[in-house]
Amino acid sequence: MDPGLAALLARIRACRICRDTPMGRPLPHEPRPVVVASSRARVLIAGQAPGTKVHASGIPFDDRSGDRLRDWLGVTPAQFYDADNFAIVPMGFCFPGLDAKGGDLPPRRECAPAWRAPLLALMPQIELVLAVGGYAQAWHMGVRRGASLTETVAGWRAALAGGPGPRVLPLPHPSWRNTAWLKRNPWFEAELLPALRHEIAIRVAAHP
């Protein structure tokens, strides 16, 4: 790994701004940043924020959502967790806590402004960003995203066609709570997933 990237990654993993100098209420537990940076990966997964299981393990997408995401990508766990294949940089690095209904809170607002631009600047080899969920799509697509997540993902062909910087492919969150969305939008599996798997196959190394 590039020494500058390794040094920045060490600073991120020691970050406590959401607890010590927060925007609003401080994080209600000890921060545990979960991020995978890479000097070689050509695909960046821009997710939302760690959930409870990932917070406990420190391993990104170490849950049922990760199982679904790996299926969407057409990769094995060995391929997925190889930093030469994927950089995994969520919008919030720490588990944000739960809301009153038991769902995950939004990513912490401190993370992206503090760390995202300098981290991405040190990974110029990234060719494809998988923008998973509305927060990642807002950051990586800006005015190119649609009025809703469905509209944004449905416009995947235009997003993938290119623009300044790496190409961006918008995806819904692979949470099992989105199963109903997937059933309402069969084009996702029929049309988007084959294109996604092709994009991944040409950028990810095979593993035994």
Residue frames as qw, qx, qy, qz and C-alpha x, y, z in Angstrom:
[[0.000, 0.888, 0.461, 0.000, 0.00, 0.00, 0.00],
 [0.305, 0.677, -0.047, 0.669, 1.12, 3.54, -0.74],
 [0.411, -0.139, -0.562, 0.704, 2.69, 5.02, 2.45],
 [0.167, -0.107, 0.066, -0.978, 0.50, 8.12, 2.26],
 [0.653, -0.257, -0.447, -0.556, -2.62, 6.02, 1.99],
 [0.663, -0.211, -0.669, 0.261, -1.50, 3.80, 4.88],
 [0.214, -0.029, -0.420, 0.881, -0.87, 6.86, 7.05],
 [0.395, -0.168, -0.107, -0.897, -4.27, 8.35, 6.25],
 [0.711, -0.239, -0.602, -0.274, -5.95, 5.03, 6.96],
 [0.503, -0.154, -0.647, 0.553, -4.27, 4.91, 10.38],
 [0.066, -0.029, 0.224, -0.972, -5.60, 8.42, 11.13],
 [0.577, -0.202, -0.375, -0.696, -9.11, 7.38, 10.08],
 [0.703, -0.230, -0.672, 0.017, -9.04, 4.32, 12.31],
 [0.376, -0.188, -0.534, 0.734, -8.02, 6.52, 15.24],
 [0.135, -0.367, -0.192, -0.900, -10.73, 9.09, 14.47],
 [0.186, -0.439, -0.786, 0.392, -13.07, 10.07, 17.31],
 [0.043, -0.091, -0.073, -0.992, -14.64, 13.28, 15.98],
 [0.485, -0.402, -0.535, -0.563, -18.19, 11.93, 16.15],
 [0.637, -0.501, -0.541, 0.224, -17.68, 11.35, 19.86],
 [0.496, -0.356, -0.224, 0.759, -15.42, 14.24, 20.86],
 [0.053, 0.364, -0.074, -0.927, -16.42, 17.12, 18.52],
 [0.303, 0.379, 0.858, 0.170, -19.72, 15.96, 17.02],
 [0.216, -0.136, -0.309, -0.916, -22.21, 17.68, 14.75],
 [0.704, -0.354, -0.247, -0.564, -25.19, 17.34, 17.08],
 [0.826, -0.471, 0.229, -0.211, -25.42, 14.50, 19.55],
 [0.028, -0.609, 0.788, 0.086, -22.20, 12.55, 20.09],
 [0.659, 0.108, -0.716, -0.205, -21.94, 8.95, 19.01],
 [0.701, -0.537, 0.140, -0.448, -23.43, 6.96, 21.91],
 [0.956, -0.216, 0.149, 0.129, -20.70, 4.30, 21.91],
 [0.436, -0.575, 0.474, 0.505, -16.98, 3.92, 21.28],
 [0.580, 0.670, -0.238, -0.397, -16.22, 4.60, 17.60],
 [0.669, -0.188, 0.670, 0.260, -14.91, 1.73, 15.50],
 [0.418, 0.648, -0.286, -0.568, -14.17, 2.95, 11.97],
 [0.733, 0.090, 0.660, 0.136, -14.57, 0.20, 9.38],
 [0.456, 0.813, -0.158, -0.325, -12.96, 0.98, 6.02],
 [0.811, -0.039, 0.438, 0.387, -10.83, -0.82, 3.43],
 [0.243, 0.871, -0.227, -0.363, -8.52, 1.39, 1.38],
 [0.855, 0.080, 0.424, 0.288, -6.44, 0.10, -1.50],
 [0.051, -0.671, 0.402, 0.621, -3.69, 1.22, -3.86],
 [0.108, -0.154, 0.871, 0.454, -4.61, -1.46, -6.39],
 [0.319, 0.481, 0.799, -0.168, -8.37, -2.08, -6.40],
 [0.034, 0.114, 0.457, 0.882, -10.22, -0.69, -9.42],
 [0.386, -0.563, -0.590, -0.431, -13.66, -0.96, -7.81],
 [0.005, 0.133, -0.533, 0.835, -14.81, 1.12, -4.85],
 [0.333, -0.546, -0.755, -0.143, -17.88, 0.13, -2.86],
 [0.058, -0.238, 0.244, -0.939, -19.43, 3.26, -1.37],
 [0.353, -0.454, -0.817, -0.030, -21.93, 1.97, 1.15],
 [0.332, -0.806, -0.239, -0.428, -23.87, 3.63, 3.94],
 [0.204, -0.655, 0.561, -0.464, -22.44, 2.81, 7.39],
 [0.270, 0.109, -0.945, 0.148, -21.67, -0.32, 9.41],
 [0.690, -0.449, -0.293, -0.487, -24.54, -2.10, 11.14],
 [0.660, -0.623, 0.319, -0.273, -24.48, -3.81, 14.52],
 [0.975, -0.037, 0.158, 0.151, -22.82, -7.02, 13.31],
 [0.637, 0.577, -0.105, 0.500, -20.13, -5.18, 11.37],
 [0.198, -0.825, 0.281, -0.448, -19.51, -2.92, 14.36],
 [0.826, -0.465, 0.297, -0.112, -18.91, -6.03, 16.47],
 [0.927, 0.087, 0.232, 0.280, -16.66, -7.83, 13.96],
 [0.183, -0.732, 0.317, 0.574, -14.88, -4.92, 12.29],
 [0.355, 0.010, 0.785, 0.508, -15.38, -6.68, 8.94],
 [0.348, 0.288, -0.106, -0.886, -17.33, -4.73, 6.28],
 [0.713, 0.128, -0.346, -0.596, -20.53, -6.34, 4.99],
 [0.157, 0.150, -0.955, 0.202, -20.10, -9.23, 7.43],
 [0.429, 0.221, 0.583, -0.653, -23.87, -9.81, 7.51],
 [0.552, 0.440, 0.709, 0.004, -26.82, -10.87, 5.38],
 [0.341, 0.890, 0.015, -0.303, -26.61, -7.66, 3.38],
 [0.100, -0.661, 0.668, 0.327, -23.07, -8.62, 2.48],
 [0.504, 0.072, 0.853, 0.113, -24.22, -12.06, 1.34],
 [0.502, 0.729, 0.450, -0.114, -26.71, -10.44, -1.00],
 [0.145, 0.897, -0.262, -0.324, -24.20, -7.88, -2.26],
 [0.286, -0.435, 0.799, 0.300, -21.64, -10.59, -3.06],
 [0.531, 0.367, 0.761, 0.056, -24.35, -12.45, -4.96],
 [0.374, 0.881, 0.163, -0.240, -25.17, -9.31, -6.92],
 [0.012, 0.816, -0.497, -0.297, -21.49, -8.87, -7.79],
 [0.940, 0.281, -0.180, -0.069, -20.97, -12.53, -8.64],
 [0.300, 0.620, -0.633, 0.353, -17.90, -12.84, -6.40],
 [0.754, -0.264, -0.570, 0.191, -16.76, -15.16, -3.64],
 [0.495, -0.863, -0.058, 0.083, -15.97, -13.95, -0.11],
 [0.720, -0.268, 0.218, 0.602, -12.26, -14.43, -0.91],
 [0.380, 0.459, 0.348, 0.724, -12.55, -12.13, -3.92],
 [0.197, -0.876, -0.310, -0.312, -14.69, -9.64, -2.03],
 [0.566, -0.812, 0.036, 0.136, -12.29, -9.28, 0.90],
 [0.728, 0.036, 0.185, 0.659, -9.18, -9.02, -1.27],
 [0.066, -0.831, -0.094, 0.545, -8.15, -5.36, -1.10],
 [0.222, -0.246, 0.603, 0.726, -6.56, -5.73, -4.53],
 [0.072, 0.429, 0.808, 0.397, -10.10, -6.18, -5.84],
 [0.214, -0.794, -0.461, -0.333, -12.31, -3.87, -3.78],
 [0.126, 0.136, -0.409, 0.893, -11.87, -0.74, -1.72],
 [0.324, -0.627, -0.700, -0.111, -14.79, -0.48, 0.74],
 [0.180, 0.025, -0.238, 0.954, -15.40, 3.10, 1.85],
 [0.097, -0.687, -0.720, -0.017, -18.82, 3.74, 3.41],
 [0.014, 0.766, 0.141, 0.627, -20.26, 7.22, 3.83],
 [0.477, -0.734, 0.298, -0.382, -19.94, 6.81, 7.58],
 [0.444, 0.408, -0.783, 0.157, -17.13, 4.68, 8.98],
 [0.044, -0.089, 0.830, -0.549, -18.73, 3.93, 12.35],
 [0.200, -0.495, -0.840, -0.102, -22.00, 2.28, 13.35],
 [0.066, -0.417, -0.009, -0.906, -24.28, 5.31, 13.94],
 [0.218, 0.072, 0.709, -0.667, -26.62, 3.65, 16.44],
 [0.004, -0.409, -0.884, -0.227, -30.30, 2.71, 16.24],
 [0.262, -0.296, -0.101, -0.913, -33.42, 4.83, 15.92],
 [0.504, -0.136, 0.496, -0.694, -36.57, 4.44, 18.02],
 [0.882, 0.191, -0.033, -0.429, -37.87, 1.71, 15.69],
 [0.819, -0.282, 0.479, 0.146, -34.69, -0.35, 15.85],
 [0.748, 0.600, 0.126, 0.255, -33.40, 0.66, 12.43],
 [0.637, -0.107, 0.009, 0.763, -29.93, 2.05, 11.76],
 [0.001, 0.870, 0.119, -0.479, -29.55, 5.81, 12.01],
 [0.604, 0.789, -0.055, 0.096, -28.15, 7.70, 8.99],
 [0.757, 0.155, -0.191, 0.605, -24.37, 7.82, 8.55],
 [0.393, -0.698, -0.188, 0.568, -22.70, 10.31, 10.85],
 [0.363, 0.921, 0.129, 0.065, -22.37, 13.74, 9.26],
 [0.323, -0.838, 0.368, 0.241, -18.78, 14.19, 10.45],
 [0.782, -0.114, 0.534, 0.302, -17.22, 11.40, 8.38],
 [0.652, 0.567, 0.377, 0.334, -17.54, 12.38, 4.75],
 [0.147, 0.976, -0.051, 0.153, -16.48, 16.06, 5.05],
 [0.469, -0.768, 0.429, 0.084, -13.43, 15.12, 7.12],
 [0.561, -0.352, 0.717, 0.217, -12.11, 12.11, 5.27],
 [0.775, 0.427, 0.465, -0.034, -13.76, 11.27, 1.96],
 [0.480, 0.869, -0.117, -0.034, -12.05, 13.66, -0.45],
 [0.080, -0.754, 0.651, 0.023, -8.48, 13.09, 0.83],
 [0.660, -0.138, 0.738, -0.035, -9.01, 9.32, 0.91],
 [0.748, 0.555, 0.364, -0.021, -10.37, 9.14, -2.63],
 [0.274, 0.910, -0.297, -0.095, -7.59, 11.44, -3.86],
 [0.249, -0.586, 0.770, 0.038, -5.08, 8.79, -2.79],
 [0.600, 0.121, 0.790, 0.035, -6.87, 6.08, -4.81],
 [0.328, 0.564, -0.252, -0.714, -6.66, 7.48, -8.37],
 [0.040, 0.165, -0.923, -0.345, -6.71, 3.96, -9.84],
 [0.385, 0.365, 0.744, -0.405, -10.41, 3.52, -9.01],
 [0.030, -0.035, -0.658, -0.752, -12.38, 3.06, -12.24],
 [0.440, -0.422, -0.628, -0.484, -15.83, 2.16, -10.94],
 [0.153, -0.129, 0.590, -0.783, -17.74, 3.34, -7.89],
 [0.340, -0.423, -0.813, -0.212, -20.70, 1.29, -6.72],
 [0.178, -0.258, 0.256, -0.915, -22.90, 3.89, -5.01],
 [0.349, -0.309, -0.885, 0.009, -24.99, 1.80, -2.62],
 [0.216, -0.688, -0.613, 0.324, -27.99, 3.70, -1.27],
 [0.140, 0.921, 0.294, 0.214, -29.11, 7.31, -1.34],
 [0.391, -0.866, 0.142, 0.278, -26.33, 8.83, 0.79],
 [0.580, -0.243, 0.534, 0.565, -23.58, 7.46, -1.44],
 [0.419, 0.573, 0.561, 0.426, -25.51, 8.45, -4.55],
 [0.047, -0.983, -0.174, 0.038, -25.91, 12.02, -3.31],
 [0.434, -0.729, 0.339, 0.406, -22.16, 12.33, -2.73],
 [0.495, -0.190, 0.671, 0.519, -20.87, 10.56, -5.84],
 [0.326, 0.489, 0.685, 0.431, -23.53, 11.58, -8.35],
 [0.049, -0.282, -0.111, 0.952, -24.66, 15.01, -7.22],
 [0.466, 0.393, 0.048, -0.791, -27.08, 16.57, -9.69],
 [0.366, 0.224, -0.785, -0.446, -26.94, 13.46, -11.88],
 [0.034, 0.161, 0.955, -0.245, -29.06, 11.44, -9.44],
 [0.228, -0.475, -0.646, -0.553, -32.82, 11.21, -9.79],
 [0.390, -0.522, 0.079, -0.754, -35.58, 12.50, -7.54],
 [0.844, -0.369, 0.236, -0.309, -35.80, 9.14, -5.73],
 [0.426, -0.434, 0.781, 0.143, -33.61, 6.10, -5.23],
 [0.703, 0.344, 0.623, 0.011, -35.75, 4.16, -7.71],
 [0.485, 0.871, 0.046, -0.072, -35.35, 6.85, -10.35],
 [0.099, -0.813, 0.558, 0.134, -31.61, 7.04, -9.70],
 [0.533, -0.217, 0.809, 0.116, -31.06, 3.29, -9.98],
 [0.675, 0.549, 0.490, -0.050, -33.35, 3.06, -13.01],
 [0.378, 0.912, -0.145, -0.072, -31.05, 5.58, -14.71],
 [0.734, -0.471, 0.405, 0.276, -28.04, 3.32, -14.25],
 [0.752, 0.395, 0.329, 0.412, -27.19, 3.19, -17.95],
 [0.213, 0.906, 0.006, 0.366, -26.66, 6.95, -18.17],
 [0.504, -0.814, 0.288, -0.029, -24.71, 6.94, -14.90],
 [0.833, -0.200, 0.426, 0.292, -22.47, 4.12, -16.09],
 [0.648, 0.688, 0.178, 0.274, -21.88, 5.82, -19.44],
 [0.637, 0.065, -0.128, 0.757, -19.45, 8.12, -17.76],
 [0.142, -0.971, -0.117, -0.151, -18.65, 11.59, -16.57],
 [0.168, 0.762, -0.504, 0.370, -15.69, 13.25, -14.89],
 [0.346, -0.471, 0.731, -0.353, -13.71, 10.85, -12.74],
 [0.130, -0.031, 0.991, 0.018, -14.56, 7.20, -12.15],
 [0.449, -0.249, -0.578, -0.634, -17.78, 5.82, -13.57],
 [0.315, -0.102, 0.637, -0.696, -20.59, 5.39, -11.03],
 [0.424, -0.214, -0.794, -0.380, -23.17, 2.60, -10.87],
 [0.416, -0.307, 0.356, -0.778, -26.04, 3.29, -8.43],
 [0.441, -0.133, -0.886, -0.048, -27.45, 0.37, -6.45],
 [0.621, -0.625, -0.110, -0.460, -30.13, -0.03, -3.78],
 [0.275, -0.547, 0.716, -0.336, -28.93, -1.13, -0.39],
 [0.515, 0.097, -0.830, -0.190, -28.67, -4.95, -0.30],
 [0.305, -0.123, 0.677, -0.659, -30.54, -5.06, 3.01],
 [0.029, -0.267, -0.955, -0.128, -33.18, -7.76, 3.20],
 [0.164, 0.580, 0.477, -0.639, -35.60, -4.96, 4.07],
 [0.269, 0.512, -0.309, -0.755, -35.42, -4.04, 0.37],
 [0.283, 0.083, 0.935, 0.195, -36.76, -7.40, -0.83],
 [0.357, 0.694, 0.571, -0.255, -40.14, -5.82, -1.61],
 [0.163, 0.796, -0.226, -0.538, -38.41, -3.13, -3.68],
 [0.129, -0.337, 0.837, 0.410, -36.62, -5.81, -5.69],
 [0.327, 0.364, 0.872, 0.014, -39.90, -7.58, -6.38],
 [0.293, 0.819, 0.324, -0.373, -41.49, -4.33, -7.56],
 [0.236, 0.840, -0.354, -0.338, -38.57, -3.63, -9.87],
 [0.927, 0.020, 0.358, 0.110, -37.76, -6.87, -11.75],
 [0.581, 0.782, -0.128, 0.188, -35.63, -4.93, -14.26],
 [0.281, -0.817, 0.495, -0.096, -32.96, -4.66, -11.55],
 [0.705, -0.258, 0.658, 0.061, -32.25, -8.39, -11.62],
 [0.779, 0.465, 0.411, 0.091, -32.98, -8.87, -15.31],
 [0.502, 0.811, 0.042, 0.296, -31.05, -5.91, -16.72],
 [0.108, -0.907, 0.343, -0.218, -28.80, -4.20, -14.19],
 [0.749, -0.491, 0.444, 0.011, -27.27, -7.23, -12.48],
 [0.882, 0.268, 0.238, 0.308, -25.87, -8.81, -15.68],
 [0.367, 0.828, -0.101, 0.412, -24.22, -5.48, -16.53],
 [0.433, -0.804, 0.348, -0.211, -22.90, -5.14, -12.98],
 [0.887, -0.247, 0.372, 0.119, -21.42, -8.65, -13.01],
 [0.749, 0.535, 0.094, 0.379, -19.74, -7.95, -16.33],
 [0.077, 0.896, -0.221, 0.377, -18.17, -4.75, -14.98],
 [0.628, -0.645, 0.415, -0.132, -16.93, -6.62, -11.92],
 [0.953, 0.055, 0.255, 0.151, -15.66, -9.66, -13.83],
 [0.651, 0.631, -0.043, 0.419, -13.31, -7.59, -15.98],
 [0.006, 0.802, -0.325, 0.500, -11.81, -5.86, -12.90],
 [0.681, -0.537, 0.396, -0.302, -11.62, -8.58, -10.25],
 [0.214, 0.478, -0.850, -0.051, -8.99, -11.28, -10.04],
 [0.857, -0.135, -0.418, -0.271, -10.00, -14.93, -9.87],
 [0.332, -0.547, 0.682, -0.355, -9.31, -16.88, -6.69],
 [0.334, 0.089, -0.933, -0.095, -8.94, -20.63, -6.29]]
